[in-house]
Each structure stands twice: as C-alpha cells, then as structure tokens.
Amino acid sequence: MDSHTKQRNFLGVALLLLLSIWIISRNNRPAPFHTDKGLIFGTMYQITYQHPTSLKSEIEAELKRIDGSLSPFNDTAIISRINRNETVVADSLFTKVFRKSMQVSKETAGAFDITVAPLVNAWGFGFKKGRFPDKQMVDSLLQFVGYEKVALQENGVVTKSDPRLMLNCSAVAKGYAVDVVADLLQSKGINNLMVDIGGEVVVRGSNPQQKLWRIGINKPVEDSLATNQELQTILELTDVGIATSGNYRNYYLHEGKKYAHTIDPRTGYPVQHTILSSTVVTADCMSADAYATAFMVMGLEEAKEFLKQHPELEVYFIYSQPDGSYGTFCSEGMNKYISK
C-alpha cells in the first residue's frame, strides 16, 4: 500500500469518526423549547414546553374537548345542555370539575359556588344586562342559588331542586384546563413546561434557562382594558399550580358606588371586602383557581382563619388600606417562592 493510499484511508477514517461524533452530539443535544399561543374560553393561552416538535394541534384538540364540556358560551357544551334542563350524561371532564366544586363549596361554607350564575347575570357580569337589582330581586334569585341544591347522580345525570338553577364553572374550569394540558404534555415525556390560560398557570421542571419558572403577580391597578401589567412581585417556583383572582379590573360604577364582579353566593351581593387580588399556589391549578375565588368572597380575616386549617395552600393577598395604599399578606410557605 503506497503512502497516498494510506493517507486517503486515514482521512476517510478521520472523517467517519468526526461524522460519528457529530451524530452523537446532535442526538444528545437537548430538545428545543416551543411556545404556542392562541385564544380559548374568551382569553389568551400561552404554553411553553421542551419537545423536538410542536404539539399545538394536540393541545388545541384537548382545549376544544374541554370547551365542549364546560364552556357556558358553547351552546352544545354539556354544561349548557344541563342549564337548559336537557337530559345529558356528564363526561369525565365535567364530572371531575363538578366534584371538585362541591368539595370546595362544602369546605368554604358556600363562599365558592358554581350555582351563582343567576346572580352574576343579575348584577351585570354575565350573559344578561338588565335593570339594577333590588333586594326583592336578589332574594328571589337566592331561592335557586346554592350548591346543596344540585347533585350529580351515579348514572352521570345532574339533578336540580329547581329547574331555574344554572351552573357556571368559570371560576374553576380554566384552572382544570391548565392541569389537563400539562398532563397531556407530561404524557408525551415532557418534563419542562409552563401552561398559562388567562393567568392560571402550571409550571413543571425548568425554564429554557434551566432555572425555576418566574411568574409575575400584577399590581391591582384599576385598568378595565388590562393594558397595565406592572408587577407587584415575582414568584420563582416549579411543580405547582398557580391561580389569581381579582376585583380591580372587572367592575362598574352605579350612583357613585363601585360594584365588583365577585358575587357572594351566600348574600347575593357583590363583595365589599378589602382584598383586591388573591393568588393561590398549590399542587394543582384547578384547586388554586377555586380557592382564589373563594378567598375573594371570604375577605381577608375569614380567609386567614380558613388557611389555618389548610396548610397545603400558599397565598399572596393584596388588599386596600384606609389611606388608599396597598397592603400585602402572604402565608409563611409563600415566602420561599418570592423572588429576592
């Protein structure tokens, strides 16, 4: 074998070795992060996850499935058919949300209640906008509001004590949708993800910088168009669900008095408490969503008492003080999440 042949063979082996190293390094390279955005349930969603390819079509199919079960804005949804008193068998999505809702309603003594829809409508925050409700109207509506007046039978059929009773799962379904999408992604072997639907969030694993996910809590600025996104604080966390409920954007004035969109199902009237924003961190987003709403109804002192019996819930409340400034309350465990 002459020297030229040896040299060619050597170069061939070297090139083969370099190609093998390149293939191995390429295969070992971390998958890229994708961010999918869109509209669902009348709000925006943003989903970031680490995977070789985009899964947007599968994500949107799952969101459409939830919409077909739980959206009161979808005339063919199971919840809409139940509200029209049609005989329909609940699917697994509706069943899970209904059972969680009943659990939280009992725990909070009715501060959270998915039958509050007629009152929400009457006060101008739902489907219908009519005359300003008086005490007679509120008392009349309260006759068919109350979680104890509705039940899900073993055969999957919802029964009501009054046919005028209506369900609205808006205060819990969004959080559940976040959980469902996060579980879908994890079933694909995805460990690093953030699912955000209208501010309800699940984070798992690490962010693209291989650090904890950073989730902001907005300052409760009166801004009905949601153009002001100034942050009160930033949370750094993972493997949890986060939900925020607030009264500072959805409200109106009537004869000089402000009426917020959170209705107390126990009294029939919009709440007048000092809490402006309620953020809850717990194991799943559906629970965080429900409790965040319940705390807005309870008010600061009742919420503090409730939290003594529920150490699994971490909270960050922003409330108004007599001088017009903001005060904050956070549970002891929440401090570990607050960015220093």
N, C-alpha and C positions, 0 to 999 in steps of 0.2 A: 504494500500500500504506500503510494507516494505521499509526500508532505502536504500537497494540495488537497488530496482526498481526506487525509486525517483532519486537516483544518476545516473542510466542509462538514465532516461528521461532528467535529467538536462544536461548530457553530449551530448545527442542527439540534444537537442535544441541549445546548445552552438555550436556544430559542424555545424548545419544547419545555424546558424547565421553567423559563420565565412565564410561558403561557399557562403552565400548571399553577404557578404561584399566583398569577393574576386571576385565574378562575377561582382558586380557593379563597383569595382575599375578597373577590366580588361576592362569592356566596356567603362569606362571613360578615359582610357589611350589613349594618342594621337597616331594617326596612324604613322607608321614608314615612313621615307624618303627612296625613291628608286632613284637610279641613273642608267639610261640607256645610253649606248654608242653604236656608230656604224658609218658607212660610208654612206654618201648621197651627191649628187651633186659634187662628187670628193673631198669631205672634211669630217672632223670628226664632229659628233654631240655628245653633252653630255646634258642630260636632267635630272634634279633633281626635285622631287616633293613628296609631302606628301599624301600618299594614302595607304589603307590596302593591296593592291596587286599591282603587276607590270602591267603597261599598255603598255608595249613595242610593242606588236603585233598591237595594235590600232594606236600607234604613227607611226610605220613604214608603216602601211597601208595609213595613211594620207600623209606621206612623198612620198610614191610611187605615190599617186594621183597627187601631185604637180609636181613630176618628169615627169609624163605622160602628163602634160600640158605645162610646162615652160622650160624643160631642152633641150638646143640645142644639147646636147650629146646623146639624146634619139631620134633615127630616127623616131619613131612613135609618138612622142610628137606633140601636136598641133602647137607649135612654129616652129618645124622642117618642118611640112607639109606646114605651111604658107610660110616659106622660100623657099620651093620648088614650090611655087605658086599653090598648090592644093587648091581646094575649100573646106574649112572646117569651121564649125561653132565654134566660141570660146566658151569655157566653162566659168563658173563664176570665176574660178581662174585666167585664162588668162585675162578676162575682167577687173578684179579689178586691176591687175598689170599694164595692158596697160593704163588704165585711170589715175592711179597714176603717171605713167611715163610721160604721156602727160602733166599733171598738173605741175610736177616739171620741165619739159623741158621748158614750157612757162615761168614759174617764174624765171628760171635761164638763160633765153635768149639762150637756146641751149647748155649750159655747160653740162647739163645732157641730154643724147640722146641714146635711145635704138637701133637706126639705125646705130650706129658707127661700127658694126661688120666688114664690109669690110676693114675699115682702121686698125682695131685691127689685122685682119689677115695679111694685107699687111706689117705691122710693126713687124710681127713675134710673136705676143702674142695670136694668136687664133688657128684655125684649120690648117692653111696653113703656110708654111715657104718657101718663095721663095727668089728672089733677093731683095737686099736692095732697098726700094722705092725711086725714084727720084721725083722731082717736077711735072713732067709730069704725073707720075702715081698717085700721091696724088690728083692733080687737076682733073684727070679723075674719081677717086673714089668719090670725093666730089659731083659729079653730081648726085649720087644716095645715098647720105647720108643726113639726115635731118628729124627731127621728123614731120615737116609740110608736108612731102611727103607721109605720111601713115595715114590711118584713120580706125576706127572701126565702121562699119555701124550698124544701128539699128537691122538688122537681124543677127548680130554676125559675119559677114564676114569682114575680113580685106582687104582693097583695098590699092594698091600702085600706085604711079605715075610712077614708073619704076620697071619692074619685077626683076631687079638685086638687088633691095633693100632687105636687110636682117635684121632681128630683133635678138637681144641678150639681154635678161633681167637679165644677171648675176649680174648686179650691183644693183638689186632691188629684185629679186626673192628669194634670200636666206633670206633676211630680212622678206619678206612676209611669207615664210615657218615657220619662228620662230613665227610670230604672229598667224598663223593658228594652230600650235601645242599648243601654250599657250592657245588659245581659246578652243581647244579640251579638254585640261586638266581642264580648269575652268568650262566647261560644265558638267564635272564629279563631280563638287562640290569641286574641289581642289583650295585652295586659296594661298597656299605657293608653289612656283615653280620658277625654272630657266630653260630656254630653250636657249641653245647655239649651233648654227650651224656655224662652221667655224669662230667664233669670233663675229658673230652677235647675240645679246642677248636680251631676255625679262626676267625681274625679277618681281615677284609679291609676296606680303605678306612677310613672314620672312624666313630666312635660318634655317637649322637644330638647330642652337644655339639660335633661336628665336631673331635674330638680323637682321639688314639690310644686304642685299646681298653685297658681296665685289667683284668687277670686276676690274681686272688689265688692265692698258694700257701699252703695251710693249714699251721699248725704240726702236727707229728706227735704230737698228743695221743692217748693210748690211750683210744679212745672208740668202742666197737663199734657204737653207735647213730648215730654221725656227727652228734651234736647240737652238738658243739663245733666252731665254724667260725672260731676265732681264726686270724688270718693271720700267717704268718712274714714275707712280703714281698709286694709288688705289682709286677707286670710291666706296662709300658706299651709296646705294640707293635702291629704290623699286618702283614698279608700273610704269615702264618706258621701252622703247626700247632703245638699245644702239648699235651703229654700228661704226666700224673703217675702214677707207680706207688708204692704204699706198703705197708708191713707193719704199720703201727701200729694198724690197726683190725680187720683180719681175722686173728685168731689164737685159740689156745686154750691152756690150761694142762693139762699131764699130769704127775702126780707132781712138781709143783713147778717144771717146766720149761716155758718158753713155746715154742710151735711156730707159726711164721708161715706164711701161705698161699702164699708164694713157694717153689716146689719147684725145686731144681737138677736139671735133666734128666740131668746128667752123673753125679750121685752117687745120685739117687733120694731125697734127704733135704731137708727144709726148710732154707733158708739160715739161717746163724747170723752173717751179716755185720753191720756196724755201720750200714749205710745204712738209714735209716728211710723216706726219701722221695726219689724220683728224678723230676725234671722235665726234660723234653727239649723244646727248641724247634728246629724245622727246617722245611723247605719244605712238607711235607705231614703231616697228622695220623697217617696210617697208620704212617709211618716212626717218628714221635715215640713212638707207642704201643708199637711193638715194641721200640725201643731202651730206653725207660724200663723195661720189664720185664727186658730183658737186663742192664741195669746193676744192678738189684736182685739178680739172680743172681750177677753177677760180684763184687760188693763194691767198695769204694772204690778200692783200689790197682789192681786189674785194669781197672776202668772208666777210671781216669786214663790208663793205658797205651794202652787202646783209643782214647781220644779224641785221642791224638797223631796217629793215622792218619786221623782223621775230623773235619776242621775244619768240615765242614758241619753238625755237631751242636753246639748250645749246651746246657749243662746247669746245673742247680742241684740239688745234693745236700744233704740234711740228714741228719746221722749222729750216733749216740750216742757220747759220750766216756766215758772210765773213771770220771769223777767224777759221771756221771749227767746232765751238761748236754748241750746240743746244739751241734754244730759244723756249719759250712756250707762247701761247696766250690762255686765256680761257675767255669765256663770264662771265658776272657778276653772273648769276644764277648758273653757273657750280661750283662756289666756295663752295656752300653748300654740294656738293657731294664728294668733295675731302677729303680723309681720313687725319686727322690731326695727 
